Amino acid sequence: MGSIIEMDNVSKVFRVLNRHPGFKGTVSDLFSRDYKNIEAVSHISMAIEEGEMVGYLGPNGAGKSTTIKMMTGILEPTDGRILVNGRVPYENRTQNAQNIGVVFGQRTQLWWSLPVIESFRILKEMYSIPDSVYKNNMAMFDQLVGVSELYNKPVRQMSLGQRTLCDILASFLHDPRVVFLDEPTIGLDVSMKSKIRDLISVLNREKNTTVVLTTHDMGDVEALCKRIMIVDHGKLIYDDSIQQLKQFFGSYRTLKILMPGDAQITDEKMEKYRNDLLAQCPDSQNVVFGTDEEWLTILVPEDQVPLMNILSGMQTILPIKDMRIEEISTESVIRKIYEGDERIPQPVERTGAAAGEAAGG
C-alpha cells in the first residue's frame, strides 16, 4: 500500500506589508516597499496511506489551513515537494480536484436557493460521475442517513446540521480518493455530531477513502482517528497514534473537588490553595490548578507525587463536599503539548509499515 499524500520538507512563506498606524501611515503604505516574511509552514514532512483517517491538529494560526490549502492545490509551497494521488496539486489543479473532496467549516458547496437534490445533480455533471456510480452512492447515502427526506428542501431552509450532513455527502459523491474535512462538526449539537461522526467512519471504511480531519473538537478525534499529527508555529511536533501519545502522560490523574456552597473559584483563591498545598506537601510544585464549572481541578503527575498525598493535603486546606479522580483526557494532553511539555516525543518518520498499522489498527 503506497502513500496517497506525500509532503517532503514543505514550507510556505507569505510576504506581508509592514503596516503603519494612522491616516498618514495608511497613505504611506500605498507606496511602501517595507515587507516582512512570515513562515506559516516550516519544513513539514509526512506520508499518509490510502484509507487512513488522520487528525491534523493545532491551535489557531499554527499552519493547519495553509497545509490543507497546499494539499488541495489552492496554494503553492515556497519550498519542498507535495504529491497527492501521485500529482503535484498546484500544477494539476483540475485533475487533482477530480480526485479529492473538501468540506471547509461552514462554507457550503451546495447551491443556496435550490433543493439539495439539484445540487447533487449539478455536482454529478461537474465531476462527470457515471450514472451507475451516482445511483449507487445516492442509494448508499439514503440508507445511511435517510437523505432522501431532504431532497426537495432548499439549502437555505436547512438547519446547520442538515447542511453539514449534505456537504459531507457531496464531498464523497464522486468517489474521491482523498477527502479533507475542516471542522465538520463545529456548531452542531451532540446528537448531530454523533450522526456525522458515524457517517464519516462508515464512508471511510466502505470506500477506503483517505480522510484528513482538522478540528478543535477532541470528541471528533477520539471517535474517528487512530493517528494524529500536531502542528504548532508551522512545525510538525507530533505524528503518531493517540494511544502512543497518552502513554507519555499515563502518570497524570485529575483530582476534582467540589466544595460546599456556591462560592466562585477565583484565580486568587487557586493561588492561595496552591501555596497552602506546597506548605503541606513540598513535592506538589508541579501540580496544576484549574476549574471545571463549579469543580476545582488539580492535575497531578503521580510519577512525582502520589495523588493521595495531594488529596490529604487538600482535606486540611478546605472543606470537601465531593471528589472525583479522572484519567487525563486527550484534550488535556494536547494542551500540555502546546504548553511545551519537555517529554513530548519528536515526530518520527513513518515507514509504509508503520503507517499501515495506523490505518488498519
Disulfide bonds with the S-S distance in Angstrom:
none
